[in-house]
Amino acid sequence: MTSILDDPNHSSPSTSSSATAVNGGPALPSTRRRASKRLWLVFAVLLAAFIFLLVEGLGSSLNFFDTVNQAFAHRSTLGTRTFNLEGDVVAGSIHPTAVGTDFTISEGRNSVSVDNTGSPPQLFQVGIAVVVVGHFTTLHSHHFVSHQILVKHSENYCAANPNRVKSKTGNEVLC
């Protein structure tokens, strides 16, 4: 009488290969191989999502504003949607109103009349570059309605233009 353990044609369940299927069927991939494929798939999806967010974030931040000339050139695509418009404040154009300030910004030959609601920033004055956030009133108008004025001067600007930016009263030098 021979035992099953002594039979060379019989393999025990512990020594059989995990790659061979029961009853001579096709070989199944190992659990480790399937987990590795899933891990690579998850990694690829996360990488694609990261790249998409990076491109979208950088793409929107690269075009922070349109200059007055660019706004006139792209008038048909801008329409009356909100965007950021940059230009220099024209001398003699600043007029306080009951709800804010009206003024004109320009670049070269082109100029835009701006109606701003709210208080302008402390550094706002004639001759400086500003960015206004708002929209054109109509598709073909030179009239811009704004709800925010952005003025920024770096240390380099202050060093190159000492005593240029003063307070509204004119008594205090801001930069």
BELHUBEL-V375143 format. One record per residue. PSI is psi as a letter, one per 40 degrees, with the letter a starting at -180 (* if undefined). OMEGA is omega in whole degrees, -180 to 180 (NA if undefined). Layout:
BEGIN
PSI;OMEGA  PSI;OMEGA
END
This chain:
BEGIN
h;179  i;180  i;180  d;-179  d;-179  e;-177  h;-179  e;-180  e;-178  h;177  i;-179  i;-180  d;-178  d;-179  e;-180  i;-178  h;179  e;-179  e;179  h;-177  i;177  i;178  f;173  e;180  a;-179  i;-179  h;178  i;178  i;-179  i;179  d;-180  d;-179  d;178  d;179  d;179  d;178  d;178  d;180  d;178  d;179  d;178  d;179  d;-180  d;179  d;179  d;178  d;178  d;178  d;178  d;180  d;179  d;180  d;179  d;-180  d;180  d;-180  d;179  d;180  d;-180  d;-179  e;-179  d;180  g;-175  d;-179  i;171  h;173  i;179  d;180  d;178  d;180  d;178  d;179  d;-177  f;-174  d;-176  d;180  d;179  d;-180  b;179  f;178  i;-178  h;176  i;180  h;-177  h;-178  h;176  i;179  h;180  h;-177  h;179  h;178  e;-175  e;-176  h;180  h;176  i;177  i;179  d;-177  e;-178  b;-177  h;172  h;178  i;179  h;173  i;-178  i;171  h;-177  b;-179  d;-175  i;176  i;-178  h;175  h;-176  h;170  h;-178  h;173  h;-178  i;-178  h;176  i;179  i;-175  d;-178  e;-178  h;178  i;-180  i;172  e;180  i;177  h;177  i;171  h;178  h;-179  h;-179  a;-176  i;173  i;-179  d;176  i;-177  d;-176  e;-175  i;173  f;-176  h;-174  h;177  h;-174  i;174  e;-179  h;175  h;178  h;177  h;179  h;176  h;179  i;176  d;179  d;179  d;-179  d;180  d;-179  d;-177  g;-178  i;178  e;-179  d;-177  h;-179  i;177  i;-178  d;178  e;179  e;-178  d;-173  h;176  h;-178  e;-176  *;NA
END
